[in-house]
Amino acid sequence: MPMDAGDIERLIREALPDANVEIQDLRGDGDHYAAIVVSEAFRGKSRVQQHQMVYQALQGRMGGELHALALQTSAPDA
């Protein structure tokens, strides 16, 4: 069963409360999303570490309920 964009955003915000999160359904199928996540928690972390933090926030749903998620992550501009 596909995930709703609101559920993705909620899970990310629960793990990263300060995050600015934008979710886009790329195909309209509830299976392929793009997310832009900006959080102070990413500062000093590599891009891989930032993406791992988002995947952890999704609590194992990647590859199951959520088929594909294109991620752009960053810390806020100083």
N, C-alpha and C positions, 0 to 999 in steps of 0.2 A: 504494500500500500504506500503510495507516494507521501512525501512530507509536505506540509503547508509552509509557505515562506514565513508566516508568523511564528510557527513553531521553531524554525531555524533561528530566527532573530531572538526569540525568547531564550532559547538555550544558550546562545552566545552571550546575551546580556546577563544571564544568571551567573555565568562563569567570569565575565569581564564587565562588571557593572558600569564602568566609565565609558564603555565602547560606543562609538558612533558606528552603527551597522546599517548598511544598505544591501538589500537582497533583490535580485532580479531573476525571474523565471525565464530562462533562455529559450525554451521551446513551448512553453504553455502546457507542459505535461506533468508538472509537479515532480519531475525526476532530475532535471538539469538546471542548476542554479549558478549564478555568479554572486559573490559576496565581496563587499568592500568593508573591511573592519579596521577602524582606527582606535587604538587604545594606548594609554600611557604604559600599560603592562608590557607592551612590546619593546619599549625603549631598551637598547643595549642587547637585544636578542637578534639572532640571525633570522633570515626569512624562513628557514626550515623550522626553527624553534617557534616562531610566530604561528606558522601553519599548524604545527603540532598542538599548540594551545587551543586553536579553534577546533581541531578534530577532537581533542579531549572534551571540549565543551559540548560536542554533539553526541557524547555518551555512546559511542559504538554504532551510531546509525549510518555512518558512511559505508557505502557498499551494500547496504540493506535497504532501509526505507529511503535513503538518499543516495541515488546512483552516482551523481556527478556534481561537484562543487568547485568552480573556478574561484580561486581566492586571490585577493589583493589585500595585503595587510601592511600596516605601518603605525609608527608612533605619531602623535600629533606634532605639527610644526611647532617649534619652540617660540 
